[in-house]
Amino acid sequence: MPGAIVDLNSWTPYTLADTPYEGSFSGHGVPNWLVSGSGSTVELGAQNSAPSVFCSDVPAPGFHMEGKMKVQADGGDNDYFGFAVGFEGGNFPNEGDFANPAAAWYLLDWKKANQGLNNGYNPCDGKSMTGYEGLLASKVTGKAVESEYWAHEDHTCPAPFEGSVEKLPLATAAKAEKSGVGWVKDQVYKFCLAVKTDYIELTIDGVEEIVIKDVVVKPNSPFCLYSFSQDDPEWSDITIEPLPPSGSCGDPHFKTWKNEHFEYHGQCDLVLAKDAKFADGLGLDVHIRTGLVRYWSYIKSAVIRIGNDILEIEGSTAEFDSETHYWLNYEYQAELTEFAGFPVKKFSQQGTAVTKNRIEIDLSSKYPGQKIVLSTYKEFVKVEFKNSSFESYGNTVGMLGDYKTGKTVGRDGTTEFHDFTDYGHEWQVLPADGKLFREAAHPQFPELCIDPEDPRGQRKRRLAESTVSMEDAEAACASLKDELDRKDCVYDIIATQDMDMVGAY
């Protein structure tokens, strides 16, 4: 189920104040952000206003904001609306970072049509300028003026208005469709804005339009809506949810770095992630071992190498087994307080028939707020990369995909796989990947991964014989917030015939 719709009554507006360098923009006023009685919709009404933002009361990094946006049917003009990322109120009431000479934030705004303005709008350097149709991404630094927000370029302004608005490459995604394409009046667009401290992604109607990497987003900065010189923009039905971690779950449901879910069912050792440059050259290798049961498989063990340290973990089928079964550098349950120089914590749920254990490797000393988590639930193993960033995993490849592109590409770095059985075969552990597991298990290359026979057909037959109904499974998984997690959960319960599998989530 989607998250709860945000009450916009708690959000805060900030607007660029009048400056001596407004020129013909001087007719623009301070907008009135009008929130509906239910708090689910905000609009500006018929106001041709100065650049303005409307900001959430929660931080954006680590979250994604989804909702709807449009310019209402009676909206005149053809100007800008969109979003701001990294903008803060700070010590500048009413203006926020618009008035901050040290500001650094990102503007994602969308214009309906090309429009030229004469030099009267640009007193700073007296040049005419053009606002271009389409979706734009820009970096705002310091105290910029209206002409710079309009043209998305730096104009020569006297102190203290030496700020700039620098246009950035729109997207790394080949699918980007809104570059040079304006918005359409009264057309509702569904958006998703995902933010990390080093990454911004904007999707519109399911198409990845803007991807900005290697950015610096302040960790406490909010989500902000943005409008400039456009009347009747509207945003509605906004939800804000945590970004799910990348990783793999016990029954092999993989979440790529881009949070795309896929399944691989087969038996072999797989390269989950690898990066020789991780942590200034320490290097990272994560391998998982899958076991096949009828038409489905599960992750029975995982092993991670950072630098010269190797940590392996596996689950347990025994009831009331609160032990964490791990091997540090091939020694069973060796003292584990750090791993490759990073602090480690162990957690164990005790006193219940079904135990959940996990080991957290805290990467904060190198990558603030980030962790690698190895966890077990019964015999199932999960690997998660919490709060991953381009800085930490930018060179990573493997079953989770290429971090740079988000695509499920093969070892050549080019071929993209959409058949995930073939993709699993592509990332089977080879001799060149190194031997990390303590013991070899069948199959080992050159013998290929073992695939289930007719997994779809067997699943259908299994459903017909099932003692757990689809309705029961769906009810058990209904509390999970992520729709794809709920789908994976239902699959796991039906496959294992075990209602307790919801506990793995």
SEVO-939012 format. One record per residue (C-alpha): residue in three letters; x, y, z; residue number from 1. Coordinates in nm, 4 decimals. Last residue first. Example, Ala and Ser with C-alpha at 12.3 -4.5 7.8 and 13.67 -1.06 7.14 Angstrom:
2
['Ser',[1.3670,-0.1060,0.7140],2],
['Ala',[1.2300,-0.4500,0.7800],1],
***
This chain:
505
['Tyr',[1.0525,-0.8648,0.5798],505],
['Ala',[1.1704,-1.2114,0.6814],504],
['Gly',[0.8861,-1.2183,0.9336],503],
['Val',[0.6372,-1.2507,0.6467],502],
['Met',[0.7862,-1.5962,0.6040],501],
['Asp',[0.5965,-1.7132,0.9131],500],
['Met',[0.3026,-1.8119,0.6915],499],
['Asp',[0.5064,-2.1044,0.5592],498],
['Gln',[0.3895,-2.2899,0.2498],497],
['Thr',[0.7432,-2.2279,0.1183],496],
['Ala',[0.6442,-2.1173,-0.2312],495],
['Ile',[0.3109,-1.9640,-0.1308],494],
['Ile',[0.4664,-1.7737,0.1587],493],
['Asp',[0.7622,-1.6605,-0.0508],492],
['Tyr',[0.5443,-1.5398,-0.3386],491],
['Val',[0.3241,-1.3410,-0.1017],490],
['Cys',[0.6330,-1.1765,0.0494],489],
['Asp',[0.7730,-1.0888,-0.2931],488],
['Lys',[0.4461,-0.9158,-0.3867],487],
['Arg',[0.4358,-0.7337,-0.0551],486],
['Asp',[0.7967,-0.6239,-0.1037],485],
['Leu',[0.6971,-0.4961,-0.4481],484],
['Glu',[0.4190,-0.2838,-0.2997],483],
['Asp',[0.6420,-0.1371,-0.0293],482],
['Lys',[0.4513,-0.0634,0.2900],481],
['Leu',[0.4315,-0.4148,0.4319],480],
['Ser',[0.1187,-0.4529,0.6481],479],
['Ala',[-0.0652,-0.6520,0.3808],478],
['Cys',[0.1815,-0.9427,0.3875],477],
['Ala',[-0.0263,-1.1773,0.6044],476],
['Ala',[-0.3469,-1.0776,0.4243],475],
['Glu',[-0.1888,-1.1463,0.0853],474],
['Ala',[-0.0722,-1.4888,0.2017],473],
['Asp',[-0.4147,-1.5783,0.3380],472],
['Glu',[-0.5828,-1.4649,0.0147],471],
['Met',[-0.3368,-1.6669,-0.1943],470],
['Ser',[-0.4370,-1.9707,0.0065],469],
['Val',[-0.2035,-2.1756,0.2236],468],
['Thr',[-0.2639,-2.5509,0.1933],467],
['Ser',[-0.1436,-2.5348,-0.1652],466],
['Glu',[-0.2163,-2.8101,-0.4171],465],
['Ala',[-0.3527,-2.5763,-0.6863],464],
['Leu',[-0.0836,-2.3228,-0.6026],463],
['Arg',[0.1802,-2.5940,-0.6488],462],
['Arg',[0.0467,-2.6717,-0.9952],461],
['Lys',[0.0753,-2.3044,-1.0875],460],
['Arg',[0.4256,-2.2864,-0.9414],459],
['Gln',[0.5263,-2.5979,-1.1293],458],
['Gly',[0.4168,-2.4378,-1.4541],457],
['Arg',[0.6011,-2.1147,-1.3855],456],
['Pro',[0.9185,-2.2891,-1.2680],455],
['Asp',[0.9348,-2.5201,-1.5716],454],
['Glu',[1.2327,-2.7208,-1.4425],453],
['Pro',[1.4449,-2.5301,-1.1962],452],
['Asp',[1.7854,-2.4107,-1.3220],451],
['Ile',[2.1192,-2.5483,-1.2056],450],
['Cys',[2.4008,-2.2963,-1.2504],449],
['Leu',[2.6708,-2.4080,-1.4919],448],
['Glu',[2.9486,-2.6617,-1.4441],447],
['Pro',[3.2682,-2.4807,-1.5439],446],
['Phe',[3.2165,-2.3472,-1.2759],445],
['Gln',[3.1056,-2.4964,-0.9449],444],
['Pro',[2.7726,-2.6699,-0.8918],443],
['His',[2.7648,-2.8062,-0.6241],442],
['Ala',[2.9238,-2.6545,-0.3170],441],
['Ala',[3.2841,-2.5594,-0.2403],440],
['Glu',[3.3791,-2.4954,0.1187],439],
['Arg',[3.4948,-2.1920,0.3116],438],
['Phe',[3.3310,-1.9509,0.0668],437],
['Leu',[3.5573,-1.6795,-0.0755],436],
['Lys',[3.7273,-1.8430,-0.3731],435],
['Gly',[3.8213,-1.5704,-0.6205],434],
['Asp',[3.6288,-1.3909,-0.8924],433],
['Ala',[3.8774,-1.5139,-1.1546],432],
['Pro',[3.7718,-1.8722,-1.0826],431],
['Leu',[3.4167,-1.7786,-1.1874],430],
['Val',[3.1178,-1.7060,-0.9635],429],
['Gln',[2.7965,-1.7158,-1.1669],428],
['Trp',[2.7201,-1.3614,-1.2803],427],
['Glu',[2.6290,-1.4382,-1.6418],426],
['His',[2.4346,-1.7488,-1.5406],425],
['Gly',[2.2214,-1.5325,-1.3133],424],
['Tyr',[2.1587,-1.2878,-1.5979],423],
['Asp',[2.0546,-1.5719,-1.8268],422],
['Thr',[1.7924,-1.6724,-1.5719],421],
['Phe',[1.7142,-1.3035,-1.5354],420],
['Asp',[1.6068,-1.2565,-1.8958],419],
['His',[1.6236,-0.8771,-1.9261],418],
['Phe',[2.0025,-0.8545,-1.9564],417],
['Glu',[2.1924,-0.5471,-2.0768],416],
['Thr',[2.5196,-0.6041,-2.2614],415],
['Thr',[2.7602,-0.3164,-2.1981],414],
['Gly',[2.9730,-0.3661,-1.8871],413],
['Asp',[3.1384,-0.6729,-2.0401],412],
['Arg',[3.0513,-0.8655,-1.7233],411],
['Gly',[2.6829,-0.8331,-1.7907],410],
['Val',[2.4454,-0.5447,-1.7375],409],
['Thr',[2.1380,-0.5132,-1.5201],408],
['Lys',[2.1096,-0.1356,-1.5555],407],
['Gly',[2.1264,0.1167,-1.2733],406],
['Thr',[2.3622,0.3254,-1.4859],405],
['Lys',[2.6453,0.4093,-1.2453],404],
['Tyr',[2.5581,0.1399,-0.9921],403],
['Asp',[2.5792,-0.1381,-1.2525],402],
['Gly',[2.3378,-0.4082,-1.1484],401],
['Leu',[2.2543,-0.5809,-0.8224],400],
['Met',[2.3713,-0.9119,-0.9723],399],
['Gly',[2.7217,-0.7719,-1.0207],398],
['Val',[2.8818,-0.4296,-1.0678],397],
['Thr',[3.0054,-0.1600,-0.8289],396],
['Asn',[3.2033,0.1416,-0.9485],395],
['Gly',[2.9815,0.4064,-0.7869],394],
['Tyr',[2.9371,0.2054,-0.4668],393],
['Ser',[3.0706,0.4376,-0.1957],392],
['Glu',[3.0593,0.7801,-0.3591],391],
['Phe',[2.7519,0.6911,-0.5634],390],
['Ser',[2.5645,0.6294,-0.2419],389],
['Ser',[2.4119,0.3403,-0.0495],388],
['Asn',[2.1879,0.4255,0.2447],387],
['Lys',[2.1860,0.0637,0.3692],386],
['Phe',[2.3422,-0.2054,0.1499],385],
['Glu',[2.1454,-0.5195,0.2297],384],
['Val',[2.2266,-0.8917,0.2236],383],
['Lys',[1.9649,-1.1492,0.3265],382],
['Val',[1.9981,-1.5135,0.4304],381],
['Phe',[1.7206,-1.7719,0.4684],380],
['Glu',[1.7588,-2.0837,0.6830],379],
['Lys',[1.5425,-1.9414,0.9622],378],
['Tyr',[1.5676,-1.5648,0.9154],377],
['Thr',[1.9243,-1.4487,0.8676],376],
['Ser',[2.0866,-1.1079,0.8277],375],
['Leu',[2.3945,-0.9514,0.6714],374],
['Val',[2.3801,-0.5708,0.6834],373],
['Ile',[2.6231,-0.3378,0.5080],372],
['Lys',[2.5983,0.0078,0.6572],371],
['Gln',[2.6002,0.3728,0.5531],370],
['Gly',[2.5314,0.6782,0.7683],369],
['Pro',[2.8565,0.8545,0.6862],368],
['Tyr',[3.0747,0.6775,0.4254],367],
['Lys',[3.4323,0.6376,0.5525],366],
['Ser',[3.3909,0.6347,0.9306],365],
['Ser',[3.0229,0.5615,0.8753],364],
['Leu',[3.0830,0.2182,0.7206],363],
['Asp',[2.9128,0.0291,1.0030],362],
['Ile',[2.9115,-0.3457,0.9331],361],
['Glu',[2.5880,-0.4797,1.0789],360],
['Ile',[2.5442,-0.8492,1.1573],359],
['Arg',[2.1935,-0.9861,1.1820],358],
['Asn',[1.9889,-1.2520,1.3536],357],
['Lys',[1.6202,-1.3367,1.3342],356],
['Thr',[1.4983,-1.6366,1.5259],355],
['Val',[1.1888,-1.8525,1.4816],354],
['Ala',[1.0978,-2.0609,1.7863],353],
['Thr',[1.1326,-1.7544,2.0059],352],
['Gly',[1.3504,-1.6944,2.3119],351],
['Gln',[1.6203,-1.4903,2.1423],350],
['Gln',[1.6355,-1.2316,1.8653],349],
['Ser',[2.0032,-1.1713,1.7919],348],
['Phe',[2.1962,-0.8592,1.6963],347],
['Lys',[2.5656,-0.8320,1.6185],346],
['Lys',[2.7514,-0.5020,1.5807],345],
['Val',[3.0617,-0.4360,1.3718],344],
['Pro',[3.2981,-0.1371,1.3574],343],
['Phe',[3.4928,-0.0890,1.0303],342],
['Gly',[3.8670,-0.1619,1.0166],341],
['Ala',[3.8340,-0.4462,0.7662],340],
['Phe',[3.5716,-0.5960,0.9980],339],
['Glu',[3.5406,-0.4930,1.3596],338],
['Thr',[3.3995,-0.6338,1.6798],337],
['Leu',[3.3825,-0.9969,1.5706],336],
['Glu',[3.5609,-1.2464,1.7928],335],
['Ala',[3.5647,-1.5725,1.5999],334],
['Gln',[3.2291,-1.7455,1.5607],333],
['Tyr',[3.3724,-2.0176,1.3349],332],
['Glu',[3.7173,-1.9297,1.1974],331],
['Tyr',[3.7318,-1.9036,0.8165],330],
['Asn',[3.8472,-1.5388,0.8171],329],
['Leu',[3.5434,-1.4638,1.0291],328],
['Trp',[3.2908,-1.7459,1.0114],327],
['Tyr',[2.9248,-1.6976,1.0940],326],
['His',[2.6304,-1.8848,1.2412],325],
['Thr',[2.4488,-1.6367,1.4610],324],
['Glu',[2.3141,-1.8458,1.7463],323],
['Ser',[1.9542,-1.7912,1.8550],322],
['Asp',[1.8457,-2.1407,1.7552],321],
['Phe',[1.5010,-2.1714,1.9126],320],
['Glu',[1.3926,-2.3943,1.6215],319],
['Ala',[1.6624,-2.5427,1.3990],318],
['Thr',[1.6594,-2.4646,1.0256],317],
['Ser',[1.9625,-2.2361,1.0464],316],
['Gly',[2.0973,-1.9512,0.8353],315],
['Glu',[2.4427,-1.8844,0.6929],314],
['Ile',[2.7099,-1.6177,0.7292],313],
['Glu',[3.0612,-1.5718,0.5867],312],
['Leu',[3.3032,-1.2891,0.6668],311],
['Ile',[3.6342,-1.2360,0.4863],310],
['Asp',[3.8973,-0.9793,0.5862],309],
['Asn',[4.1979,-0.8802,0.3742],308],
['Gly',[4.0418,-0.5687,0.2215],307],
['Ile',[3.6658,-0.6085,0.2289],306],
['Arg',[3.5359,-0.9560,0.1544],305],
['Ile',[3.1763,-1.0685,0.1994],304],
['Val',[3.0212,-1.4145,0.2104],303],
['Ala',[2.6603,-1.5223,0.1851],302],
['Ser',[2.4718,-1.8382,0.2718],301],
['Lys',[2.1457,-2.0219,0.2013],300],
['Ile',[1.9965,-1.7747,-0.0435],299],
['Tyr',[1.6748,-1.9338,-0.1635],298],
['Ser',[1.5480,-2.1262,-0.4630],297],
['Trp',[1.2163,-2.1934,-0.6312],296],
['Tyr',[1.0686,-2.4564,-0.8642],295],
['Arg',[1.1470,-2.7629,-0.6501],294],
['Val',[1.3916,-2.6425,-0.3833],293],
['Leu',[1.7169,-2.5032,-0.5243],292],
['Gly',[1.9919,-2.3610,-0.3035],291],
['Thr',[2.1588,-2.0249,-0.3615],290],
['Arg',[2.5068,-1.9188,-0.2522],289],
['Ile',[2.5823,-1.5463,-0.2360],288],
['His',[2.9044,-1.3624,-0.3121],287],
['Val',[2.9998,-1.0105,-0.2020],286],
['Asp',[3.3360,-0.8684,-0.3067],285],
['Leu',[3.4645,-0.5254,-0.2055],284],
['Gly',[3.8019,-0.3592,-0.2528],283],
['Leu',[4.0363,-0.1964,-0.0034],282],
['Gly',[4.1242,0.0476,-0.2819],281],
['Asp',[4.0131,0.3770,-0.1355],280],
['Ala',[3.6998,0.2333,0.0244],279],
['Phe',[3.5825,0.0306,-0.2789],278],
['Lys',[3.8192,0.0397,-0.5771],277],
['Ala',[3.8011,-0.3316,-0.6688],276],
['Asp',[3.4226,-0.3196,-0.6717],275],
['Lys',[3.2093,-0.6329,-0.6622],274],
['Ala',[2.8440,-0.7046,-0.5936],273],
['Leu',[2.6133,-1.0078,-0.5827],272],
['Val',[2.8540,-1.2415,-0.7589],271],
['Leu',[2.6670,-1.5719,-0.7616],270],
['Asp',[2.7345,-1.9240,-0.6315],269],
['Cys',[2.4961,-2.1818,-0.7757],268],
['Gln',[2.1368,-2.3040,-0.7710],267],
['Gly',[1.8551,-2.1416,-0.9672],266],
['His',[1.5676,-1.9033,-0.9189],265],
['Tyr',[1.6391,-1.5408,-1.0008],264],
['Glu',[1.3729,-1.2856,-0.9245],263],
['Phe',[1.3579,-0.9175,-1.0106],262],
['His',[1.2887,-0.5914,-0.8307],261],
['Glu',[1.3976,-0.2475,-0.9506],260],
['Asn',[1.5198,-0.0353,-0.6614],259],
['Lys',[1.7712,0.1580,-0.8769],258],
['Trp',[2.0644,-0.0137,-0.7008],257],
['Thr',[1.8947,-0.3383,-0.7926],256],
['Lys',[1.6590,-0.5139,-0.5562],255],
['Phe',[1.6898,-0.8906,-0.5933],254],
['His',[1.4298,-1.1425,-0.4873],253],
['Pro',[1.6245,-1.4605,-0.4244],252],
['Asp',[1.4301,-1.6180,-0.1370],251],
['Gly',[1.6438,-1.4833,0.1464],250],
['Cys',[1.6426,-1.1269,0.0191],249],
['Ser',[1.8935,-0.9474,-0.1985],248],
['Gly',[2.0266,-0.5960,-0.1766],247],
['Ser',[1.9588,-0.2307,-0.2341],246],
['Pro',[1.7994,-0.0497,0.0552],245],
['Pro',[1.4497,0.0949,0.0249],244],
['Leu',[1.4207,0.4729,-0.0029],243],
['Pro',[1.2106,0.5915,0.2862],242],
['Glu',[0.8608,0.7230,0.2009],241],
['Ile',[0.7098,1.0651,0.1349],240],
['Thr',[0.3596,1.0835,-0.0137],239],
['Ile',[0.2034,1.3722,-0.2039],238],
['Asp',[-0.1576,1.3543,-0.3166],237],
['Ser',[-0.1444,1.6961,-0.4861],236],
['Trp',[0.0682,1.9628,-0.6552],235],
['Glu',[-0.0804,2.2598,-0.8411],234],
['Pro',[0.0473,2.5397,-1.0638],233],
['Asp',[-0.2123,2.8154,-1.1165],232],
['Asp',[0.0065,3.1068,-1.2261],231],
['Gln',[0.3646,3.0765,-1.3402],230],
['Ser',[0.6280,3.3466,-1.2858],229],
['Phe',[0.8503,3.1098,-1.0883],228],
['Ser',[0.7355,2.8003,-0.9007],227],
['Tyr',[0.9069,2.5409,-0.6842],226],
['Leu',[0.8068,2.2501,-0.4574],225],
['Cys',[1.0595,2.1643,-0.1885],224],
['Phe',[1.1739,1.8392,-0.0238],223],
['Pro',[1.3739,1.9192,0.2868],222],
['Ser',[1.7438,1.9707,0.3702],221],
['Asn',[1.8702,1.7826,0.6752],220],
['Pro',[2.1457,1.5833,0.5007],219],
['Lys',[2.2678,1.8725,0.2823],218],
['Val',[2.2786,1.7489,-0.0758],217],
['Val',[2.6254,1.7293,-0.2298],216],
['Val',[2.6142,1.6045,-0.5883],215],
['Asp',[2.8162,1.3235,-0.7442],214],
['Lys',[2.5192,1.2133,-0.9543],213],
['Ile',[2.2274,1.3981,-1.1110],212],
['Val',[1.9621,1.1888,-1.2839],211],
['Ile',[1.6709,1.3701,-1.4467],210],
['Glu',[1.4014,1.2246,-1.6692],209],
['Glu',[1.3482,0.8630,-1.5632],208],
['Val',[1.0132,0.7764,-1.7195],207],
['Gly',[0.7317,0.6388,-1.5026],206],
['Asp',[0.4974,0.9324,-1.5598],205],
['Ile',[0.7725,1.1701,-1.4513],204],
['Thr',[1.0823,1.0410,-1.2737],203],
['Leu',[1.3279,1.2698,-1.0983],202],
['Glu',[1.6549,1.1376,-0.9558],201],
['Ile',[1.8996,1.3125,-0.7264],200],
['Tyr',[2.2219,1.1635,-0.5848],199],
['Asp',[2.4973,1.2461,-0.3371],198],
['Thr',[2.3094,1.2983,-0.0091],197],
['Lys',[2.0292,1.0831,-0.1435],196],
['Val',[1.7082,1.2010,-0.3043],195],
['Ala',[1.4305,1.0343,-0.5030],194],
['Leu',[1.1642,1.2521,-0.6704],193],
['Cys',[0.8707,1.0578,-0.8122],192],
['Phe',[0.6197,1.2353,-1.0342],191],
['Lys',[0.2775,1.1670,-1.1789],190],
['Tyr',[0.1746,1.4274,-1.4351],189],
['Val',[-0.1813,1.5586,-1.4664],188],
['Gln',[-0.2528,1.7497,-1.7865],187],
['Asp',[-0.4450,2.0725,-1.7211],186],
['Lys',[-0.2047,2.2776,-1.9380],185],
['Val',[0.0634,2.0780,-2.1153],184],
['Trp',[0.4240,2.0840,-1.9980],183],
['Gly',[0.6990,2.1640,-2.2440],182],
['Val',[0.9280,1.9303,-2.4337],181],
['Gly',[1.2904,2.0368,-2.4871],180],
['Ser',[1.4202,1.7649,-2.2570],179],
['Lys',[1.0975,1.6021,-2.1361],178],
['Glu',[1.1590,1.2571,-2.2827],177],
['Ala',[1.4526,1.1080,-2.0936],176],
['Lys',[1.4717,0.7424,-2.2000],175],
['Ala',[1.8469,0.7497,-2.2632],174],
['Ala',[1.8980,0.8143,-1.8929],173],
['Thr',[2.2083,1.0114,-1.7957],172],
['Ala',[1.9904,1.3110,-1.7413],171],
['Leu',[1.9561,1.6863,-1.7868],170],
['Pro',[2.3202,1.7922,-1.8040],169],
['Leu',[2.3445,2.0892,-1.5671],168],
['Lys',[2.2411,2.4564,-1.6089],167],
['Glu',[2.4195,2.6913,-1.3700],166],
['Val',[2.2181,2.9425,-1.1677],165],
['Ser',[2.4580,3.1965,-1.0194],164],
['Gly',[2.5299,3.4085,-0.7138],163],
['Glu',[2.7252,3.7349,-0.7225],162],
['Phe',[2.4330,3.9265,-0.5719],161],
['Pro',[2.6101,4.0865,-0.2752],160],
['Ala',[2.7832,4.2377,-0.4605],159],
['Pro',[2.7356,4.3467,-0.8210],158],
['Cys',[2.5728,4.1231,-1.0857],157],
['Thr',[2.7361,3.9737,-1.3941],156],
['His',[2.4819,3.7200,-1.5151],155],
['Asp',[2.5185,3.3435,-1.4704],154],
['Glu',[2.2814,3.1171,-1.6591],153],
['His',[1.9508,2.9394,-1.6050],152],
['Ala',[1.7725,3.2073,-1.8140],151],
['Trp',[1.4830,3.2741,-1.5743],150],
['Tyr',[1.6585,3.1940,-1.2474],149],
['Glu',[1.9462,3.4145,-1.3632],148],
['Ser',[1.7129,3.7022,-1.4548],147],
['Glu',[1.5488,3.6720,-1.1133],146],
['Val',[1.8662,3.7266,-0.9119],145],
['Ala',[2.1108,3.4779,-0.7566],144],
['Lys',[2.2395,3.4950,-0.3994],143],
['Gly',[2.4877,3.2099,-0.3566],142],
['Thr',[2.4941,2.8958,-0.5682],141],
['Val',[2.2077,2.7402,-0.7642],140],
['Lys',[2.2736,2.4205,-0.9588],139],
['Ser',[2.0443,2.3553,-1.2523],138],
['Ala',[1.8307,2.0789,-1.4024],137],
['Leu',[1.5887,2.1664,-1.6818],136],
['Leu',[1.2644,2.0239,-1.8172],135],
['Gly',[1.1335,2.1705,-2.1402],134],
['Glu',[1.0900,2.4968,-2.3250],133],
['Tyr',[1.3735,2.7454,-2.2971],132],
['Gly',[1.3847,3.0824,-2.1229],131],
['Thr',[1.5699,3.3267,-2.3438],130],
['Met',[1.7839,3.6316,-2.2730],129],
['Ser',[1.8551,3.9914,-2.3695],128],
['Lys',[2.1744,4.1350,-2.2264],127],
['Gly',[2.2046,4.4345,-1.9937],126],
['Asp',[2.4714,4.2905,-1.7639],125],
['Cys',[2.3007,4.3136,-1.4263],124],
['Pro',[1.9878,4.4976,-1.5408],123],
['Asn',[1.8472,4.1817,-1.7017],122],
['Tyr',[1.4710,4.2116,-1.7548],121],
['Gly',[1.5105,4.5354,-1.9497],120],
['Asn',[1.7486,4.3479,-2.1782],119],
['Asn',[1.4584,4.1961,-2.3685],118],
['Leu',[1.2921,3.8635,-2.2896],117],
['Gly',[1.2639,3.5606,-2.5171],116],
['Gln',[1.0254,3.2736,-2.4519],115],
['Asn',[1.0446,2.9071,-2.5401],114],
['Ala',[0.7443,2.7098,-2.4187],113],
['Lys',[0.5914,2.5222,-2.1229],112],
['Lys',[0.8806,2.5416,-1.8802],111],
['Trp',[0.9842,2.2767,-1.6254],110],
['Asp',[1.2051,2.3190,-1.3209],109],
['Leu',[1.4537,2.1033,-1.1309],108],
['Leu',[1.6649,2.3358,-0.9148],107],
['Tyr',[1.9553,2.2140,-0.7044],106],
['Trp',[2.1140,2.3728,-0.3976],105],
['Ala',[2.4254,2.5561,-0.2819],104],
['Ala',[2.3800,2.8621,-0.0605],103],
['Ala',[2.6800,3.0484,0.0843],102],
['Pro',[2.5448,3.3979,0.0054],101],
['Asn',[2.2107,3.2931,0.1622],100],
['Ala',[1.9181,3.5118,0.0569],99],
['Phe',[1.7427,3.2615,-0.1745],98],
['Asp',[1.8626,2.9995,0.0751],97],
['Gly',[1.5821,3.0873,0.3154],96],
['Glu',[1.3741,3.3849,0.2044],95],
['Asn',[1.0882,3.4132,0.4576],94],
['Pro',[1.3264,3.3940,0.7529],93],
['Phe',[1.6969,3.3685,0.6611],92],
['Asn',[1.8810,3.1817,0.9348],91],
['Gly',[1.8476,2.8420,0.7718],90],
['Gly',[1.5490,2.7883,0.5449],89],
['Glu',[1.7232,2.5208,0.3416],88],
['Phe',[1.7309,2.4210,-0.0273],87],
['Gly',[1.9050,2.0891,-0.0986],86],
['Val',[1.6526,1.9903,-0.3643],85],
['Ala',[1.4110,2.2295,-0.5382],84],
['Phe',[1.1124,2.1170,-0.7458],83],
['Gly',[0.8939,2.1969,-1.0470],82],
['Phe',[0.7189,2.4957,-1.1997],81],
['Tyr',[0.8298,2.7430,-1.4637],80],
['Asp',[0.6655,2.9603,-1.7309],79],
['Asn',[0.4064,2.9435,-2.0054],78],
['Asp',[0.1486,3.2049,-1.9082],77],
['Gly',[-0.2134,3.1452,-1.8102],76],
['Gly',[-0.3558,2.8806,-1.5817],75],
['Asp',[-0.7278,2.8337,-1.6357],74],
['Ala',[-0.6900,2.4605,-1.6955],73],
['Gln',[-0.4668,2.4119,-1.3906],72],
['Val',[-0.0933,2.3604,-1.4246],71],
['Lys',[-0.0190,2.0065,-1.3131],70],
['Met',[0.1490,1.7912,-1.0506],69],
['Lys',[0.0778,1.4556,-0.8901],68],
['Gly',[0.2546,1.2718,-0.6110],67],
['Glu',[0.5687,1.0907,-0.5023],66],
['Met',[0.8502,1.1913,-0.2691],65],
['His',[1.1435,0.9562,-0.2189],64],
['Phe',[1.3541,0.9341,0.0947],63],
['Gly',[1.7153,0.8862,0.2068],62],
['Pro',[1.7949,1.2545,0.1689],61],
['Ala',[1.4708,1.4615,0.1796],60],
['Pro',[1.4487,1.5883,0.5366],59],
['Val',[1.1059,1.6364,0.6987],58],
['Asp',[0.9026,1.9559,0.7468],57],
['Ser',[0.8468,1.9933,0.3742],56],
['Cys',[0.9224,2.3026,0.1692],55],
['Phe',[0.7236,2.5387,-0.0525],54],
['Val',[0.9566,2.7281,-0.2850],53],
['Ser',[0.9374,3.0664,-0.4565],52],
['Pro',[1.0870,3.2487,-0.7537],51],
['Ala',[0.8927,3.5758,-0.7916],50],
['Ser',[0.5233,3.5605,-0.8661],49],
['Asn',[0.2708,3.5796,-1.1468],48],
['Gln',[-0.0263,3.4848,-0.9318],47],
['Ala',[-0.3547,3.3325,-1.0451],46],
['Gly',[-0.3632,3.0573,-0.7830],45],
['Leu',[-0.0516,2.9251,-0.6152],44],
['Glu',[-0.1666,2.5701,-0.5503],43],
['Val',[-0.1391,2.3091,-0.2739],42],
['Thr',[-0.3313,1.9834,-0.2389],41],
['Ser',[-0.3625,1.7128,0.0301],40],
['Gly',[-0.4056,1.9396,0.3330],39],
['Ser',[-0.7716,1.8448,0.3674],38],
['Gly',[-0.8751,2.2104,0.3661],37],
['Ser',[-0.6664,2.2789,0.0572],36],
['Val',[-0.3329,2.4581,0.0860],35],
['Leu',[-0.2898,2.7927,-0.0914],34],
['Trp',[0.0705,2.9077,-0.1346],33],
['Asn',[0.0346,3.2844,-0.1550],32],
['Pro',[0.3013,3.4225,-0.3821],31],
['Val',[0.5210,3.7245,-0.3027],30],
['Gly',[0.5091,3.9666,-0.5926],29],
['His',[0.6343,3.9982,-0.9462],28],
['Gly',[0.5888,4.3406,-1.0989],27],
['Ser',[0.9606,4.4139,-1.0589],26],
['Phe',[1.0528,4.1553,-1.3234],25],
['Ser',[1.1119,4.4458,-1.5658],24],
['Gly',[1.4355,4.5274,-1.3860],23],
['Glu',[1.4799,4.3028,-1.0852],22],
['Tyr',[1.8332,4.4194,-1.0062],21],
['Pro',[1.7763,4.6381,-0.6992],20],
['Thr',[1.6375,4.3288,-0.5243],19],
['Asp',[1.2889,4.2292,-0.4098],18],
['Ala',[1.2751,3.9128,-0.2015],17],
['Leu',[1.3115,3.5567,-0.3343],16],
['Thr',[1.0394,3.3513,-0.1666],15],
['Tyr',[1.0244,3.0865,0.1064],14],
['Pro',[0.7133,2.8840,0.1961],13],
['Thr',[0.6878,2.6339,0.4854],12],
['Trp',[0.5093,2.2968,0.5027],11],
['Ser',[0.2922,2.1859,0.7977],10],
['Asn',[-0.0358,2.2513,0.6154],9],
['Leu',[0.0823,2.0133,0.3433],8],
['Asp',[-0.0638,1.7093,0.5184],7],
['Val',[0.1197,1.4219,0.3481],6],
['Ile',[-0.0775,1.1372,0.1925],5],
['Ala',[-0.0133,0.8146,0.3815],4],
['Gly',[0.2251,0.5683,0.2198],3],
['Pro',[0.1250,0.3536,-0.0748],2],
['Met',[0.0000,0.0000,0.0000],1],
***
